[in-house]
């Protein structure tokens, strides 16, 4: 299943055909050759991945697709300034930057943390729901006093967590008439 929001570009897109390829080779091709980006790969990241598309994908879809493929070798992408770092998921979790977009749109690429303030639901209860639906690693912490949850993961994982939060952080009495 492709990463959420994958865009195709049949004229100027990139065709990806890496089958059981060395992770460093795939990272070099995507981040180095296709995106001409600065990047590093932690020596702990090893293994083979498959990253193949049926149609050419747009440039902005390359990183989310690579991130999804890296999950198969327990690796993640972390942005540091304008540079990409490919590290193990445990290293990414330990050093996840706070996503810089306060609007909650998840614009930060790669593995990061976001603070989500709930308006109606209990942070503790929503955190439990997120763990049930998305796994324990999605929650980095809760702040009951401020009714906040810290979610952590790839851009797609954070997007999924925000979608779950939106479904449960509702005012059950909104638009209710008490006559």
N, C-alpha and C positions, 0 to 999 in steps of 0.2 A: 504494500500500500504506500503510495507516494506521500511525502511530507505535505502537510496542509498548505494550501496556497501555492502549489507548484504552478508556474506559468509556462506555457509553451510558446516557442517562437520559431515557426517553421522556416523562416527566411534567414534569420541571423542567430539562431539558437545554437546550443552546444549539445552534441550527441555524446552520451556517456556509455561506454561499453567496457567496463572493468568487471571481469568475472574472476573471482578468487584471486585477486591481485594483491600484492604487498601494499599494506596500508600507507607506507611512506611514498610509494610510487603514485598512488591515487591522490594523496594530499598534494604532492608536488605538481601533478597535472592540473588539478582543480584550482588550488590556491596560488600556485606559482605561475603556471603557464596560462591558464584561462583567465584568472583574475589579476595577474601581475601584482599580487599582494605580498607583503612581508609576512613570514610565518616561521614557526619553529615547531618541531615535533619532539616531545619528551622521549628519551630513550626507553622508558617503560612501556610505551605504546608500540605493540608489535602485533603481527597477525595478518591475515588476508581478509579482504572485504570484497563484496560485490556491489557495484553501483552501475546500474544499466537503465537507460531510458528507451522507451519505444519511439519517442519523437524528440526532436531538438527542444531543449528547455531554455528559457530566458536566463540571462546572466544573474538576475536577482534570486533565482531558484537554486543556484549551484551550492551555496553554503547550507541551506536547509537540507538539501538532498545528501550532501556530504556528511552533515551532522547525524542524519538518520542512519547512514551506512556505518559511521564510526561507532554507533551504539553496539553493533554486533561484536566489536572487540573491546567493549567497555571503555571507550574513549569519548572525549567531548572536545568541543572548540570553545576556547575562552578568548574574548577580545581584551587586549591591553593596548589602549590608545588606538592606533590604526593598524596594529599588528595582530595576527591570529596566532594562538598557541594551541596545539593539539596535545592534550594531556589525558591521563586516566580520569575516569569519572570521579573517583575518590579525591584526586588532587583538585579537580574542578570544583567539587562540592566544598572542599576545605578553603578554597581561595576564590569562590564565586564573587565577582563584583556585583554591586547593587546596580540594577538596571537604571539607566539614567533618564528614563522617560516617565515622568510623574503622572502622565495622563492614563497610564495603565494599558497602553496599546501594545506593549511588548516589543517596541522597536529595537531593543538591544539584541544584537545578533549573538548567537552562541549561548553557552552555559552562563547563567547569571542568577541572581536573586532579586525578588521584587517584594516590596512591602505593600500589602493590600489591606486597606482599612475597611471594615465592614460597617454598614449603616444600620442594619436591622437584626441580623442573625448573630449568634454567639460565635466568637472566633474559635473557642475550644471545640464546639460542636461541628462547625464547618471544617475545621482541621481534621477531625475524625472522619468525616465524610470523604474529604479529599484523599486521605490515606486508604480508605476502602476502595475508592474508584481508581486512583492513580498510583497507589503504592506509597510506602512510608518515606521514600526519599524525596518526595515532592515538598514536604514540610520541613523547613529549616528552623522554625520556631513560631511561637505565638506570644502575643502580648495582650493579656486579658484586660489590663488597665486601660489600654488604648483601643481594645477590640480590633487588633491587627493580626494578620497571618503573614509570615515570611515564606514565600514559595520559592523553590529553587529548581533549576533544570534547564533544558534546552529551550529555545524560543517556542517550539511547538508544545513542549510539556507545560511551559508557563501559560501559553494560550489556552490549553485544555483546562488547566486549573482555574483560570479566570472565568472560563465558560461555566464550570461547575459552581463556582462562587456566585456568579450572576443568577443562576437558577435557584439558589437557596438563600441568598441575601435579599429577601423581598419583604415588603411591609404587608403583612397578611390582612391588615385592616384598612388598607388604602381603598378609596372609593366605596367605603361602607357607610351606609346611612343608618343612624341610630335615632329614629323618630319614635 
